[in-house]
Amino acid sequence: MMMDLFNTEAVTNLLPYDGEANYYGRVMTVSEANNYLDSLLDTIAWKNDEAVIFGKHIITKRKVAWYADMDYSYTYSNTTKQALPWTKELLELKTLTEKLTGEHFNSCLLNLYHNGDEGMAWHSDDEKALGKDTSIASLSFGAERKFALKHRATKEGTSLILENGSLLVMRGTTQTHWMHSLPKSKKILTPRVNLTFRTMMAQITNDH
């Protein structure tokens, strides 16, 4: 049974303007977070991520997985993934995230960073299939990593350390005005898994 550590007064917006990046902090005990990490490492169908950049096919060390309510396709970096059905643990975490955020999500892109040699370059999650100004909720497990945000126009930046078992939600115009990254660090020797819950708007429209 998940401990309810949620406190509305503890939620902070990391962004000074043009969006919301709400950090909820830890939303479960360290023990619960570690149990989920072990389960996710064992049960998720991890695959190396792929991208086509300037016509060159790239295979990353970082691994990913894509799960959803239905067999949704998701295209980013010029490659397409087909969603797998939810696992028991993912449904539990989806329910928790929806309860805390008041949002509804129909899909989840998972990332596995084996150590600090693997990170994520500056980008925005602004694919058309996600719709405009929709919410993305990120649950973090394992190694605590720095998460950075940078405004597209002003270049103003902010960052924080994402704790094991913590929740971050990017809302409003964040994807339009801000980019985010996960910097590499030689000091990180253990894995991090993060779950990014999303809503595939185009898929909902096509299903009706």
Stockholm file with secondary structure:
# STOCKHOLM 1.0

chainA/1-208         MMMDLFNTEAVTNLLPYDGEANYYGRVMTVSEANNYLDSLLDTIAWKNDEAVIFGKHIITKRKVAWYADMDYSYTYSNTTKQALPWTKELLELKTLTEKLTGEHFNSCLLNLYHNGDEGMAWHSDDEKALGKDTSIASLSFGAERKFALKHRATKEGTSLILENGSLLVMRGTTQTHWMHSLPKSKKILTPRVNLTFRTMMAQITNDH
#=GR chainA/1-208 SS CCCCCCCGGGCEECCSSSSEEEEEEECSCHHHHHHHHHHHHHHSCCEEEEEEETTEEEEEEEEEEEEESSCCEEEETTEEEECEECCHHHHHHHHHHHHHHCCCCCEEEEEEECSTTCCEEEECCCCGGGCSSCCEEEEEEESCEEEEEEETTTCCEEEEEECTTEEEEEETTHHHHEEEEECCCTTCCSCEEEEEEECCHHHHHHHC
#=GC SS_cons         CCCCCCCGGGCEECCSSSSEEEEEEECSCHHHHHHHHHHHHHHSCCEEEEEEETTEEEEEEEEEEEEESSCCEEEETTEEEECEECCHHHHHHHHHHHHHHCCCCCEEEEEEECSTTCCEEEECCCCGGGCSSCCEEEEEEESCEEEEEEETTTCCEEEEEECTTEEEEEETTHHHHEEEEECCCTTCCSCEEEEEEECCHHHHHHHC
//
